[in-house]
Amino acid sequence: MTYQSVKGTKDILPEESPRWQAVENLVREVMELFAYREIRTPIFEETAVFVRSIGEDTDIVGKEMYTFTDKGGTSLTLRPEMTAPVIRAYLQHSLGTGGGVQKLYYMGPMFRQERPQAGRLRQFHQYGAECIGSSSPACDAEIIALAAHVYDRLDIPYVLKINSVGNERCRPRYREALRDFLTRVSERLTGESRRRMHTNPLRVLDSKVPEDIEATAEAPRMLDYLCDECREHFEAVRSHLENLDIPARVEPRLVRGLDYYTKTAFEFASPDLGAQDALGGGGRYDRLVEEFGGDSTPAVGFAAGFERLFIALERRGSRFSGHRLSVYLVGLDEPSRRLCLREALTLRRMGVSADCDFQQRSLKSQMREANKRGAAYTVIIGSEERERGVVTVKDMTTGMQETMELSLFRARFTGEDGGAKPRRD
Ligand code: AMP
């Protein structure tokens, strides 16, 4: 009997993990440049954490959550997103005590039972950030700048779309206007949208089905219904973005899939991705902390997908060389292999990556292995070398071969030989 990974999940194989590590490191670096600190929450939460925040009538809660009852009878859910867990943790550990703004970031797997297709998995990986405790439009702009900076560093082109979804004062009036409009065009809508039109009309604008898009082309725009506070906020975000040289396109239909957004909503789309073109997105959620039972605390955040990033990188033909082996040690007889193992450990203790053969293979196949692994140097040890107290070193880039004492070879990595320090990875 053979097993396969579950539909919609993927193994990240050793050939792929170097690029994951490279991108994860880059994301961490960018987060820390922007003074965000990492938070790690459990993979699962009580189901209510998600239902309450994301909203009952969303795709995620309605049909995509991996929910199960544990042996104690508690309903648990594998996290489909991270804003709700972060806010749960923020309140549980009183991170907001003493005022100030909490800038938190995360990365890790998320779970949604979606129909698997290119760029859409059931276990996928996100990174994201939440800035909790300020209502300033400067925070919205900063978090957009942070998300954009990752793409800039990776040379991934994007289109930034922004909109305002208003707040609890102006949205009800818009919702009514939209519902009136949808009622007039209802026979042109899909069944799903006809149902949503009553429960959550804004979500109809989020439909990706061409019939719905066509039927709602003339729908009223939230931007025309914003109250003064929301309009001023939106204009201020746009002006900050301009000041930060980040071009943004106003997209009046952008509502995003979660219910908790207020004011700013934004999305990064890739011109290279086709149907699943969303690289990431986010928005302001000024009421969520309160809904979780905390004091009224404004916040803004975003989440972005790793898998989509890799697809965008591939389309651009970008390659990550990732981590390469520095030294491969070739032993030609048993005492030499013993020496290789010892020397590999010495090099590793110096911070130099090293590996050796464990299958007693021939010189030829060990050399082939060193080549395949992209080693910078191969060190060959046989009985002759051992007798003379030397090793044969082959520089795999130039092909040059020389004989030297091991201590002299090691000195190459510490710069003690007076020459330039060779590359370690
Ligand atoms: P969302 O929270 O739905 O706005 O998702 C934020 C980002 O996560 C999206 O823009 C995608 O890049 C990524 N993402 C969301 N769902 C999936 C999925 N099922 N498979 C792969 N990536 C996803």
Boltz pocket constraint, residues with backbone or C-beta under 6 A from the ligand:
constraints:
  - pocket:
      binder: B
      contacts: [[A, 80], [A, 81], [A, 112], [A, 114], [A, 119], [A, 120], [A, 121], [A, 122], [A, 124], [A, 125], [A, 126], [A, 257], [A, 268], [A, 278], [A, 279], [A, 280], [A, 281], [A, 282], [A, 303], [A, 304], [A, 305], [A, 306], [A, 307], [A, 308]]
      max_distance: 6.0
